Amino acid sequence: MNAAVGSFVRGEVAEVESVLPDNAIPHWQSRVRLVLVTSERCQPCELQKQSMPSDVRYETVDIQSVNAKDYNVRTTATLIVFVDGNLEDTSSGLLRGDRLRAFLDR
């Protein structure tokens, strides 16, 4: 992950249940967006939320909303990073501890 992503994920926590906007990043937000793709009754999703460091700013979006935008996510929990509205990086499955920090710090 590049320096812009690293600086973004160290910002305020912002858990927002929302739909994925058409341009994949709202104008009012930083140029980097971290999205946690979830699904109903997904235990790994809940564990991923609990594992997120308190200084990480991210949103949660339902898998159906993401796939309606043609992102073709197959597994929840999935972390997606957008930079300037473009898909930058993804990681599927539960990331905890060192694996989560390594993904966020790339």
C-alpha positions as CSV (number, residue, x, y, z in Angstrom):
1,M,0.0,0.0,0.0
2,N,1.3,3.5,-0.8
3,A,2.0,6.3,1.6
4,A,-1.4,7.9,1.0
5,V,-3.2,4.8,2.1
6,G,-1.0,4.5,5.2
7,S,-1.8,8.0,6.2
8,F,-5.5,7.5,5.6
9,V,-5.9,4.4,7.6
10,R,-4.2,6.0,10.6
11,G,-7.0,8.6,10.7
12,E,-10.2,8.7,12.7
13,V,-12.4,5.6,13.0
14,A,-15.5,6.0,10.8
15,E,-17.7,2.9,10.6
16,V,-20.5,3.7,8.2
17,E,-23.1,1.3,6.8
18,S,-23.5,2.7,3.3
19,V,-23.9,1.9,-0.3
20,L,-20.9,2.1,-2.6
21,P,-21.1,5.4,-4.6
22,D,-20.9,5.3,-8.3
23,N,-17.5,6.9,-8.4
24,A,-16.3,4.6,-5.5
25,I,-15.1,7.5,-3.4
26,P,-17.1,10.5,-2.1
27,H,-15.9,14.0,-2.9
28,W,-15.9,15.0,0.8
29,Q,-13.6,12.2,1.8
30,S,-9.8,11.7,1.5
31,R,-8.6,10.3,-1.8
32,V,-8.2,7.0,-0.1
33,R,-11.1,4.8,1.1
34,L,-10.9,1.5,3.0
35,V,-14.0,-0.6,2.7
36,L,-14.8,-3.7,4.7
37,V,-17.2,-5.9,2.7
38,T,-19.6,-7.8,4.9
39,S,-22.6,-10.0,4.8
40,E,-25.5,-10.8,7.1
41,R,-24.6,-13.1,10.0
42,C,-20.9,-13.3,8.9
43,Q,-18.9,-14.2,12.0
44,P,-15.5,-13.4,10.3
45,C,-16.9,-10.0,9.4
46,E,-17.7,-9.2,13.1
47,L,-14.3,-10.5,14.1
48,Q,-12.7,-8.3,11.5
49,K,-14.5,-5.3,12.8
50,Q,-13.3,-6.1,16.3
51,S,-9.7,-6.6,15.0
52,M,-9.5,-3.3,13.3
53,P,-7.1,-0.9,15.2
54,S,-8.9,2.0,16.8
55,D,-6.9,4.5,14.7
56,V,-8.1,3.0,11.4
57,R,-10.8,4.8,9.4
58,Y,-13.0,2.4,7.3
59,E,-16.5,1.8,6.1
60,T,-18.6,-1.4,6.0
61,V,-20.6,-2.2,2.9
62,D,-22.8,-5.2,2.2
63,I,-21.5,-7.7,-0.4
64,Q,-24.6,-7.3,-2.5
65,S,-24.1,-3.5,-2.8
66,V,-20.4,-4.0,-3.8
67,N,-21.2,-6.7,-6.4
68,A,-24.0,-4.5,-7.8
69,K,-21.1,-2.2,-8.8
70,D,-19.4,-5.1,-10.6
71,Y,-16.6,-5.6,-8.1
72,N,-17.2,-9.4,-8.0
73,V,-16.4,-10.0,-4.3
74,R,-16.8,-13.7,-3.5
75,T,-15.8,-13.9,0.2
76,T,-16.6,-11.9,3.3
77,A,-14.9,-10.5,5.1
78,T,-13.0,-8.6,2.3
79,L,-11.0,-5.4,2.7
80,I,-10.9,-3.2,-0.4
81,V,-8.7,-0.1,-0.8
82,F,-9.6,2.6,-3.3
83,V,-7.2,5.4,-4.2
84,D,-8.7,8.3,-6.2
85,G,-11.8,6.1,-6.9
86,N,-9.7,3.2,-8.4
87,L,-9.4,-0.2,-6.9
88,E,-5.9,-0.3,-5.4
89,D,-5.8,-3.5,-3.3
90,T,-8.0,-6.3,-1.8
91,S,-7.7,-8.9,0.8
92,S,-10.3,-11.6,1.3
93,G,-10.8,-13.5,4.6
94,L,-10.2,-12.6,8.2
95,L,-7.0,-10.7,8.8
96,R,-5.9,-10.3,12.4
97,G,-2.9,-9.1,14.2
98,D,0.3,-8.9,12.2
99,R,-1.4,-9.9,8.9
100,L,-3.9,-7.1,9.3
101,R,-1.2,-4.5,10.2
102,A,0.9,-5.7,7.2
103,F,-2.0,-5.2,4.8
104,L,-2.8,-1.7,6.2
105,D,0.9,-0.6,6.2
106,R,1.7,-1.6,2.6
